[in-house]
Amino acid sequence: HRSLEAATILSEREIEATAVDLRTVSPLDRNLIVEMAAKTAKVVVVDEDYEAFGLSGEIAAVPAESGLKVSFRRVATNTQIPYSR
């Protein structure tokens, strides 16, 4: 929901932003990601997962694997991933 709020605030400042809810991560909607990335060549992912090894990295790979050159940024927690013995 905060991503929608951010998009509204950016819109008020005359910055166009679109918030996309992928709904599911498996299967990942690759066509939607490519379509949205192709519009602006910019992608920002707000991810509640870990920054390293999380969903945002998978989303970043989609435009790259499609041959698109995009500016990519992610907003995520930068914490260590716990492990078990």
PAKEFI-972451 format. One line per 10 residues: their letters; for each residue x, y, z of N, C-alpha, C. Coordinates in steps of 0.2 Angstrom, whole numbers, plus 5000, padded with zeros to 4 digits. Example, Ala and Ser with C-alpha at 12.3 -4.5 7.8 and 13.67 -1.06 7.14 Angstrom:
REM residues 2
as = 5066,4972,5039,5062,4978,5039,5066,4984,5039 | 5064,4989,5035,5068,4995,5036,5064,5000,5039;
This chain:
REM residues 85
hrsleaatil = 5004,4994,5000,5000,5000,5000,5004,5006,5000 | 5010,5006,5003,5014,5012,5003,5017,5014,4996 | 5018,5009,4992,5020,5010,4985,5015,5014,4982 | 5009,5013,4983,5003,5017,4980,5003,5024,4982 | 5004,5024,4989,5005,5031,4992,5011,5035,4989 | 5016,5032,4988,5022,5035,4985,5021,5037,4978 | 5017,5033,4974,5015,5034,4967,5011,5041,4967 | 5006,5041,4972,5002,5047,4972,5006,5053,4974 | 5011,5053,4978,5015,5059,4980,5019,5061,4974 | 5022,5056,4971,5026,5058,4965,5022,5061,4959;
sereieatav = 5016,5058,4958,5011,5061,4954,5009,5069,4955 | 5008,5070,4962,5007,5077,4964,5013,5081,4962 | 5019,5079,4962,5025,5082,4960,5027,5082,4953 | 5022,5080,4949,5022,5079,4941,5028,5074,4939 | 5028,5069,4943,5033,5064,4941,5029,5057,4940 | 5029,5055,4934,5025,5049,4932,5028,5043,4935 | 5024,5039,4939,5026,5033,4942,5020,5028,4942 | 5021,5022,4941,5016,5017,4940,5017,5011,4946 | 5013,5010,4950,5014,5005,4955,5010,4998,4952 | 5014,4993,4952,5012,4987,4949,5012,4981,4954;
dlrtvspldr = 5006,4978,4956,5006,4973,4960,5006,4966,4956 | 5012,4963,4957,5012,4957,4953,5008,4951,4955 | 5004,4952,4961,4999,4947,4963,5003,4940,4965 | 5006,4937,4960,5009,4931,4962,5017,4931,4960 | 5021,4928,4963,5028,4927,4961,5030,4921,4958 | 5025,4916,4958,5026,4910,4955,5019,4907,4952 | 5018,4908,4946,5023,4910,4940,5024,4918,4940 | 5030,4920,4939,5031,4927,4939,5029,4930,4932 | 5025,4936,4932,5022,4938,4926,5027,4942,4922 | 5032,4938,4919,5037,4941,4915,5035,4946,4909;
nlivemaakt = 5029,4945,4906,5027,4949,4901,5025,4956,4904 | 5022,4956,4909,5020,4963,4913,5026,4966,4914 | 5031,4963,4917,5037,4966,4919,5041,4969,4913 | 5041,4966,4908,5045,4968,4902,5041,4974,4899 | 5034,4973,4899,5030,4979,4896,5031,4985,4900 | 5031,4985,4906,5031,4991,4910,5038,4994,4910 | 5043,4989,4910,5050,4992,4909,5052,4995,4903 | 5049,4993,4897,5050,4995,4891,5047,5002,4890 | 5042,5004,4894,5038,5011,4893,5043,5016,4896 | 5047,5015,4901,5051,5021,4903,5059,5019,4904;
akvvvvdedy = 5061,5013,4903,5068,5011,4904,5070,5012,4911 | 5065,5012,4916,5067,5013,4923,5063,5008,4927 | 5066,5005,4932,5062,5000,4936,5064,5001,4943 | 5060,5002,4948,5061,5003,4955,5057,4997,4958 | 5060,4993,4962,5056,4987,4965,5056,4989,4972 | 5050,4989,4975,5050,4989,4983,5048,4982,4985 | 5053,4979,4989,5052,4972,4990,5052,4971,4998 | 5048,4968,5001,5048,4966,5008,5052,4961,5010 | 5056,4958,5005,5060,4952,5006,5067,4955,5007 | 5072,4951,5008,5079,4953,5009,5081,4956,5002;
eafglsgeia = 5086,4961,5003,5089,4964,4997,5093,4959,4993 | 5097,4955,4996,5101,4950,4993,5097,4944,4992 | 5098,4941,4986,5094,4934,4985,5087,4934,4986 | 5084,4940,4985,5077,4941,4985,5073,4941,4978 | 5067,4943,4979,5063,4943,4973,5065,4949,4968 | 5067,4954,4971,5070,4960,4967,5075,4958,4962 | 5079,4954,4964,5085,4952,4959,5082,4948,4953 | 5076,4944,4955,5073,4940,4949,5069,4945,4945 | 5066,4950,4948,5063,4955,4943,5068,4959,4939 | 5074,4960,4942,5079,4964,4938,5081,4960,4932;
avpaesglkv = 5081,4953,4933,5084,4949,4928,5079,4949,4922 | 5073,4950,4923,5068,4949,4917,5069,4954,4912 | 5070,4960,4913,5071,4965,4907,5078,4964,4904 | 5083,4962,4908,5089,4961,4906,5089,4955,4901 | 5086,4950,4903,5086,4944,4899,5082,4945,4892 | 5078,4950,4892,5074,4952,4886,5077,4956,4882 | 5083,4958,4884,5087,4963,4880,5086,4970,4881 | 5082,4972,4886,5081,4979,4887,5086,4982,4892 | 5088,4988,4890,5093,4991,4895,5089,4996,4899 | 5088,4995,4905,5084,4999,4910,5089,5001,4916;
sfrrvatntq = 5087,5006,4919,5090,5009,4925,5086,5005,4931 | 5089,5002,4935,5086,4998,4940,5088,5000,4947 | 5083,5000,4951,5084,5002,4959,5080,4998,4963 | 5082,4996,4969,5077,4992,4973,5077,4995,4980 | 5072,4995,4983,5071,4997,4990,5069,4990,4994 | 5073,4988,4998,5072,4982,5002,5077,4982,5008 | 5075,4978,5013,5079,4977,5019,5086,4974,5017 | 5091,4977,5020,5098,4975,5019,5100,4971,5026 | 5098,4965,5027,5099,4962,5033,5102,4955,5031 | 5106,4952,5036,5109,4946,5035,5103,4940,5035;
ipysr = 5104,4935,5031,5099,4930,5030,5101,4925,5036 | 5097,4923,5040,5098,4918,5045,5099,4911,5042 | 5103,4907,5046,5105,4900,5043,5103,4895,5049 | 5103,4889,5047,5102,4884,5052,5108,4879,5052 | 5109,4876,5057,5115,4871,5058,5113,4864,5056;
